[in-house]
Amino acid sequence: MSPLKITTRDAADGPVLKISGELDYANAAQLRDLIPTIGLRPGQRLTLDLGRMAFCDSSGITAMIAARNHAHAARADVALAAVPAHTLRVLRIVGLDRIFTIHPDGETAAGS
């Protein structure tokens, strides 16, 4: 088991949330609770850097969708970066790769 850790930083295009550990039923609420506190301005991009995410279940994907909804409500964009192969496969199977912009790494996504 790998505990969830979320760090936040500001980048040129907007806030970046770096997610490490397991984003699952036991702790996805941590991300869902953090999302509404992230200030976004129209035109910014909220980036979820998943490069150190060890595991993601449907609760984690639901939290990512909540992040997307938060960004869109602020007239901002959302991007996923460094998505692990197993999670990317699930996103593609369920068609979520069509609603998320996906970047190979955090720096590319955040415009750093």
C-alpha positions as CSV (number, residue, x, y, z in Angstrom):
1,M,0.0,0.0,0.0
2,S,1.3,3.4,-1.0
3,P,-0.3,6.3,0.8
4,L,-1.7,9.2,-1.2
5,K,0.3,12.4,-1.3
6,I,-0.8,15.5,-3.2
7,T,1.5,18.5,-3.6
8,T,0.5,21.7,-5.3
9,R,2.6,24.2,-7.2
10,D,1.9,27.1,-9.5
11,A,3.1,26.9,-13.1
12,A,3.0,29.4,-16.0
13,D,-0.4,28.1,-17.2
14,G,-2.0,27.4,-13.8
15,P,-1.9,25.1,-10.8
16,V,-0.3,21.7,-10.9
17,L,-1.3,18.9,-8.5
18,K,1.3,16.2,-8.3
19,I,-0.3,13.0,-7.2
20,S,1.8,10.2,-5.6
21,G,0.7,6.9,-4.2
22,E,-2.7,5.2,-4.5
23,L,-5.7,7.2,-5.7
24,D,-8.4,4.7,-4.7
25,Y,-11.6,4.3,-2.7
26,A,-9.8,4.7,0.6
27,N,-8.3,8.1,-0.1
28,A,-9.8,9.6,-3.3
29,A,-11.8,11.9,-1.1
30,Q,-8.6,13.7,-0.3
31,L,-8.3,14.8,-3.9
32,R,-12.1,15.5,-4.2
33,D,-11.9,17.7,-1.1
34,L,-8.9,19.6,-2.3
35,I,-10.3,20.4,-5.8
36,P,-12.8,23.1,-4.8
37,T,-10.1,25.0,-2.9
38,I,-7.9,25.3,-6.1
39,G,-8.4,28.8,-7.5
40,L,-8.6,29.0,-11.2
41,R,-9.1,31.9,-13.6
42,P,-10.6,31.7,-17.1
43,G,-8.1,30.4,-19.6
44,Q,-5.8,28.7,-17.0
45,R,-5.0,25.0,-17.0
46,L,-5.3,22.7,-14.0
47,T,-2.8,20.0,-14.4
48,L,-2.9,16.6,-12.6
49,D,0.6,15.2,-12.7
50,L,0.1,11.4,-12.3
51,G,3.7,10.3,-12.9
52,R,4.1,8.9,-9.3
53,M,0.6,7.5,-9.0
54,A,0.9,3.8,-8.1
55,F,-2.7,2.8,-8.5
56,C,-6.1,4.3,-9.5
57,D,-9.5,2.7,-9.2
58,S,-12.9,4.1,-10.2
59,S,-13.0,6.4,-7.2
60,G,-9.8,8.0,-8.4
61,I,-11.2,8.4,-11.9
62,T,-14.3,10.0,-10.4
63,A,-12.0,12.4,-8.5
64,M,-10.3,13.3,-11.8
65,I,-13.7,14.0,-13.4
66,A,-14.5,16.2,-10.4
67,A,-11.3,18.2,-11.2
68,R,-12.4,18.5,-14.8
69,N,-15.8,19.8,-13.8
70,H,-14.2,22.3,-11.4
71,A,-11.9,23.6,-14.1
72,H,-14.7,23.9,-16.7
73,A,-16.9,25.7,-14.2
74,A,-14.1,28.3,-13.9
75,R,-13.8,28.4,-17.7
76,A,-10.4,26.8,-17.4
77,D,-8.9,23.7,-18.9
78,V,-7.6,20.5,-17.3
79,A,-4.8,18.2,-18.4
80,L,-3.5,14.9,-17.2
81,A,0.3,14.4,-17.3
82,A,2.5,11.4,-17.1
83,V,-0.5,9.0,-16.9
84,P,0.7,5.5,-15.9
85,A,0.1,3.0,-18.7
86,H,-2.4,0.9,-16.7
87,T,-4.5,4.0,-15.9
88,L,-4.2,5.3,-19.5
89,R,-5.5,2.0,-20.8
90,V,-8.6,2.3,-18.6
91,L,-9.1,5.9,-19.6
92,R,-9.0,4.8,-23.3
93,I,-11.3,1.9,-22.8
94,V,-14.0,4.1,-21.2
95,G,-13.5,7.0,-23.6
96,L,-12.2,9.5,-21.0
97,D,-9.1,10.1,-23.2
98,R,-11.5,12.1,-25.3
99,I,-12.5,14.5,-22.5
100,F,-9.0,14.9,-20.9
101,T,-6.0,16.4,-22.6
102,I,-3.2,14.0,-21.9
103,H,0.5,15.0,-21.9
104,P,3.5,12.7,-21.7
105,D,5.0,14.6,-18.7
106,G,4.2,17.3,-16.2
107,E,6.5,20.0,-17.6
108,T,4.9,19.8,-21.1
109,A,1.4,20.0,-19.6
110,A,2.1,22.8,-17.2
111,G,3.9,25.0,-19.7
112,S,6.8,25.3,-17.3
